[in-house]
């Protein structure tokens, strides 16, 4: 996000601030926080020092110096996370209102800051509209003004930018999506059930899951594993590792075969399937899909609408590079 200014006006109309937006967050000076919270600067300065001293936030990423009009020297600005932390300490209702306003503004800027070549994407018609709709829905429903929100934006941005570059080479792009691979290894249901049980134990021990995690709802999981292996005669419905892994992630998350933990289990099986078929990938799985990307993809799948299925499949496939033919 490039530097810009938004006007914040308090609900009571008695306060107006010029708020700086930069690097996906909002920034205020100490003097602006004095106006916002109605507290002495010495009080706020002490709270800010404690936020950094106690290790609650990193000073390096949450304080930066910027030049402002009327000042010969750079002025210290503090991020929204610092503003929120100070607001909790001084118990300010106005601070709560500011946080709500800032979150809505940041969501808006994340969406509007979707920096891709719009003209070229619009040539694809519904593709662009679906991408924007998916981005907007996910950010709004998950309230992702956070690292996760940035990851979601990055995934959509990366896909759309690369897709636009391939527009002049449709045959190549289609070939990459329909490439046929042999010697793909399947995930066996019995092995999957054992692995999910182990995952469940680990998560419960960490306090990150309950007994509901991984409980089967009908035969949905077995169906997902079997479906990606299907074909007719000599034609496979899902002809390569990228297509199968993408559909497996989609089926587990969207069809809810488990009572709880569908996103996490879907992501787990997605990575497992890629790893057992590593011999058919151009790079190690860890170099293709990092943790942030996987979280973003799972969120996007979960929030996607039925008519966005093909977009989601292509979005996931985009990150999986297949091994070139020998």
N, C-alpha and C positions, 0 to 999 in steps of 0.2 A: 504494500500500500504506500503510495507516495504521500508526502506531507500535505495535510489539508486542515482546514479550520471548520468546526461546527459550533453553532451557538446553543448553549444550554441555558434554559430559563427555568427557574424553580417553579413548583406548582403554585406557590403563593404570589408569584410575579415580582418578588422583591429582590431577586438575584439574577444576574445575567453574566455568563462567562464565555469567553472565546476559548474553546477547547481544541487542543491540537490532536490530530489523528496521525499516527505514523507507526509502521511495523505492526499492523494488526491490533493496535490497542490505542487507548486515549491517554493523554499526558496532561498533568497540571503542575504548576509551580507551587512552592510552599505558600506564597502570598494568595494564590487562587484557592488553596485549601483552607486558608484562614477565612476567606469570604464564604466558602461553601459550608464549612462546619461551624463557623462562628466561635472559634477558639483562638487563644493567643498563639502567636507564631512559636513562642518558646515551648508551649505544650505540644504542638504538632511536630516540631523539630525533634523533641525527645522521643515521641512515639515512632517517628520514622527511623531514628537511630536504632531503637529497640527492635524494630521489624527486621533490620539487617543484622544487628548484633546477635539476635536469638536464632538466626539462621532460618527464619520463616520464609524469607525471600532473598534472592541473590541481588546484591546491589548492582552488579555488573550489567544484568539484563533488565533491571527495573528502574534505573536512574540514568538519564543521559543529559548532557548539556547542549543547549541550543541557543542560537542567537535570536533575540527578539528586538523589535523596534524600541528605541529609546534607551538601550543599554549598551555600554561599550564592551562589556564582558559577557561570555556565554552564561546562561542561567540554567540552574538545575531543574529538570522536569522529572516527575515521578509517574510511573505507569498506573493503570487502572487497578492492578493487584495491590499496589501500595496504598492507593486511595481507599480501596475497600477495607484493607487491614486497619488503616488509621480510623476509618469510619466506625468499625466495630469497637475500637478502643475508646473512642469518645462518645459512643452510643448516640449517633446522629441519625435521626429520621430522614433528614435531608440527604444524608449520605446514601441511604437505601434508595431514595428516589433517583439520585444521580446514577447509581449502579444500574438500575432498570433502564434509564434513558441511554446510558453508554452501551449496554448490551444490544439494545434495539438498533442503535446507530451503527455499531460494529457489524452486526448481521447484514444490514443494508449495504455497507461498504464491501463486505466480503463478496456479496453477490454482484454488486456493480463493478467490483474490481476484478472481475473475471476476464483477464487480459488475454484474449485469443483473437485471431483474425476473424471477426464476426462475419464480414462480407463473404468470405470463402466458405465458412461453415453454413451460412444461410442458404448457400446453393444446394445443400443437402436437405433443406426443408425441415422435416420433422426431427431429424437427428439433432440439430441445434436446439430446437424447442424442448425436446425431451431432456437433453443434457442440462439446460438451464432449469427446467422444472424439477429435475431430480436434485440438483444442487440446492435450490431454494427450499424444497420440501425437507431435505435432510437437515440443513442448517436451522430451519425454523422449528421443526419437531424435536430435534435433539438439543436446541439452544446451545449450539456449539461455537461460542466465542472463546476459543481455547486452542491448545495444541492439536486436539482432535479436529476442530473446525478447520484449522490450517491444513491438516493432512487431507481432509475431505476435499477442500478446494484444490490442493495440489494434484490429487488423483484425477479429478475432472479436467483440470487445466492441462495436465500432461497428456492425457488421452486426446482431448480435443485439438491441442496443438499438433500432435503427431498425425492425427487423422486428417487434418487440413493439409498437411504436407504431402499426404498420400493421395489427395484428391485427383491429381493429374496422372496417377498411376493406379487406376482402379483395378486393373488386372492383377497387378502385383499384390495389392492389399487383399483382394479376394482370394488369391492363391494362398496367402499366408494363413487365412482363416479356414481354408478347406484342405490344407495339406494332409495327406494320409500318412500315418505312421504304423509300423508293425511292431510286434513284440511289446505291446503295452501290458503292464502287469496290473491285475485287478486287486481291489481290497476285498478280503473275505469277511463276511458278516461276523463269524465267530471271533476272528481276530479283532475286529472293530469293537465288538461288545466288551471284550477283555480290556482293550486299550481305554475305552470310555470309562469303565469301572475304575481303572487305575488313575485316570485323570480326575475322576470324581473324588477319590480318596485324597489325592494331593490338594485339591481345591478346598475340600472340607477342612483338612488339617490347617490350611491357611486362613480359614474363616471366610472364604470367597464363594462358597456354594452350600446348598442345603441338600437334604435327602432327595428332593425332587429333581436335582440335576441328573440328566441323562436317563431318566425313566422313560421307557418306550411308550408311545401312543400308537397302538396298532402296528402295522407292518411298514410304516412310512420310510423308516431308515433302510430296511432291506430293499424296498422298492427303489429308493434313490441310488443305492449301490448297483442294483441290477440294471436300472434304466440306462446308465451311462455306458454300459457294455453292449447294449442292444444294436441290432442291425437287421437288414433284410437281404437274403441271399449273400452276395459278396460285398454289399455296401453297408458300412457302419454308419449309424445315425450320428455318432460323435467320433470323427475319424482321427483325432490326435489328442495328445496329452492336454494341450491348452483347452480345447473344447470340453473334454471330459472333466477336468478339474474345475472349470468355470461353472459347468452345469451342476456338479456335485455341491459346490458351495451354495449355489442358488437354491437347489432343491431342499437342502437341509435347513437353510435359514427361512425360506419362504413357506415351505409345507409344514413346518412345525412338527416333525416326527417325535420330538421329545417333549416331556412335560415342562422342562426348564433347561436352559443352556444351549439353545439351538444355534445362536451366533457363535458362541465359543466352540461348540462341538463341530459346527460346519467349518470354521477356520482351521481347527485341529486336523480334520479329515482332509481338507484341501491341501494343507502342507504335507501331510503324510502321503497322499496320493502323488504329489509332485516328487517327493523324495524317493519313493519306490520306483519311480520312472525317471530318475535323474539321468539315466543313460540316453534318454531321448531329448534332453534339454541342452541348450547352448551354453548355459552357465549354471553354477551351483544355485540351488534354490534360494539360499540366504542372500545372494547378490541380485536376485530377481524381485523378491518380495520381502521388504523389511517390516518390522512390527507396526510402524505407523501406517504404512500402506495397507496392510492386512486389516487393521482396525477400521480404516476408512472404507475399504471395500465392503466389509461386513455391515457397517452402518448404512452404506448406500444401498446394498441389496435389501436390507431390512426395511428401509423407508421407500423403496421403489414401488411404483404402481404396476399392475399387470401388463399394461401396454408399454412399459419400459423394460420388459424382460430382455429383448434382443440387444438393447443398448447396454444393459448390465452385463450380459454375456460377453459382448465385444470389449467392454471396459475391463473386465477381469482378464480376458485373453490377451489384451494389450501388454500386460506385464510379464507374460510367459513367452520367452524366446525359445523356439524349437530348434533342435539341432539340424544343421544343414545336411542334405543328402550327401553321402560319400561318393 
